[in-house]
Amino acid sequence: MWWLVAIVFAVTGYFSWQTVLSRTPKAGIVLMLPKENFVEIQSQTINFKGQLIGATIWFDSQIALKIMDVNQAKQQIFLTRQAIPEADWRLLCRTALLTNKKE
């Protein structure tokens, strides 16, 4: 019976990882208006824009952004530190921390 639980965990972990990878652009453009908490992310695979409503910084190497678009639909996007310039990473982290503080 333990092997069935292990298989379920492995399959669940695999599909969760595939979801994260599908929401992590490898290259693209990040547009930000920090005062309005507006973020637009464009890449070959995704195109999201909306208000930043929350974020989680993972080990100072990845950030998970929670974005709400004009239709009130919520999306979660993952960005890695290597994907954007250092100054933009710092601005994004500051904006994310300020957004979390306002909640």
FENWOLIN-V726672 format. One record per backbone hydrogen bond with DSSP energy under -1.0 kcal/mol. NH is the residue of the N-H (numbers start at 1). CO is the residue of the C=O. E is the energy in kcal/mol with one decimal. If there is no record, write none. Layout:
nh->{NH;NH}
co->{CO;CO}
e->{E;E}
This chain:
nh->{5;6;7;8;9;10;11;12;13;14;15;16;17;18;19;20;21;22;23;24;29;31;33;38;39;40;41;42;43;48;50;51;52;53;54;56;58;61;62;63;64;65;66;67;68;69;72;75;77;78;79;81;83;89;90;91;92;93;94;95;96;97;98;99;100;101;102}
co->{1;2;3;4;5;6;7;8;9;10;11;12;13;14;15;16;17;18;19;21;42;40;38;33;50;31;48;29;46;41;39;68;37;66;66;64;62;58;58;79;56;77;54;75;51;73;69;67;65;23;63;61;80;85;86;87;88;89;90;91;92;93;94;95;96;97;98}
e->{-1.5;-2.2;-2.2;-2.3;-2.4;-2.3;-2.7;-2.6;-2.6;-2.3;-2.3;-2.2;-2.4;-2.2;-1.8;-2.1;-2.5;-2.0;-1.0;-1.2;-2.9;-3.2;-2.5;-1.9;-2.8;-2.7;-3.4;-2.7;-2.4;-2.4;-2.3;-2.5;-4.2;-2.8;-1.2;-2.0;-3.8;-2.3;-1.5;-2.7;-3.0;-3.4;-3.2;-2.8;-2.6;-2.4;-1.9;-3.0;-2.5;-2.1;-2.6;-2.7;-1.2;-2.3;-2.3;-2.0;-2.5;-2.5;-2.5;-2.6;-2.4;-2.6;-2.4;-2.2;-2.4;-1.8;-1.6}
